[in-house]
Amino acid sequence: MSEENARVLVVGAGPVGLVAAMSLAAEGIPVSVFESSRELPKDLRASTFHPPTLDMLDRFGVSDRLVEQGLVCPKWQFRDRQEGVVATFDLGLLESATRHPYRLQCEQWKLTEMLRDQIAETGLAEIHYEATAADVTQDADGVSLTVTRGDGSSEIHKGAYLIACDGARSVIRKRLGIEFEGMTIPEIFLSMSTHFDFAAAIPDLAPIAYVTDPEEWAVLLRTPSLWRVLLPTDPAQTEAQIKDPDAMQARLQALCPNPAGYDIAHATAYRVHQRVAKNYVMGRVFLAGDSAHLNNPLGGMGMNGGVHDAVNLVEKLAAVWRGEAGPEVFGRYERQRRQVCIDTVQAQTIRNRKMLAETDPAARAAFHDDMRATVEDPARHRDFVMRSSMIQSLIDLDAVA
């Protein structure tokens, strides 16, 4: 490759993009990251870190720091809105499979800020802010990325490869004409954050609880500073109707009465998609994270799967960079990660939604009985948490040629 192209371009400075960038720098590969925002977003998006993701992040020395700033959750639950606890799953059963036998609740912006600071220290990586991807072209020698700046000017940056971590509306995926196959879930998801302590009001509540109900399922997630409540919402309503303070208050009161009233620190309503890109690799350009796949948040697998994409891809890219492998290994990245997405992440999150929203009494009873039987059988219990914690999917990758 030419000296001009002797770096990798990464589009997007979210968790997936910065894990990719830090992984590349750790391999001695120069990298340029392009982020459309003026600074790293500091919002309340993905907050769940699964055990294997924390194992991967150990390499950069950030997992322990995340644990210090987060909330360790060794157990999580399926509950019924009327009956209470159905089954409590113990991640302590994973002690022999991971250094982190728990879920960690910690806002993703804490990870991106840690990685940003480490990237600056490598001397091999740079982050360009207010640099929005507009187009990409490639030839046998490299890729050219056109970005637009905040002042309206355009620049062209060259590299040997490009990793698109630019999210659900990925410009790179669209410019390459890659199909984004799947569906849009009918209901809107409403997420509300409050300081109210649900654990003090609901008996035996775990920090992560999936609550089944034939009329309105719910998810309760505790973070270090807030509880987050996720509810399905009628898509016929406008955003103003969905986020009307009185309407949100009424829904929270119906879930758990609070005479003092709920303080709602943050609320967002959003559409949810189940989609997988038809291709993860096109020449010298790769998709990772939300640019490659979208799923509902029930199970906390979206960001985690994206981080797993980045680590898997950089392992192969580094081998090619050093001349230890040929570009055919990139095809295995696509086969491995796309299969995991379809067989594990998509399947599990779709199943979670179906179980939470099931209306047939017999089917609901059968699901509850199966969950109870699972936790009562040590082998089944461990197998279940191996899969729901995304460890088994990484083991299964070895069988994908």
Helices and strands as residue ranges (DSSP letters): G 3-5, E 8-11, H 15-26, E 31-34, E 48-49, H 51-57, G 58-60, H 63-69, E 71-73, E 75-80, E 84-90, G 91-94, E 103-105, H 108-122, E 125-128, E 131-138, E 143-149, E 154-159, E 161-164, H 171-175, E 180-184, E 188-194, H 198-201, E 208-212, E 218-222, E 227-233, H 239-242, H 245-255, E 264-270, E 273-277, E 281-282, E 285-287, G 289-291, E 293-294, H 302-321, H 329-340, I 341-346, H 347-357, H 361-376, H 378-388, H 391-396, G 397-399
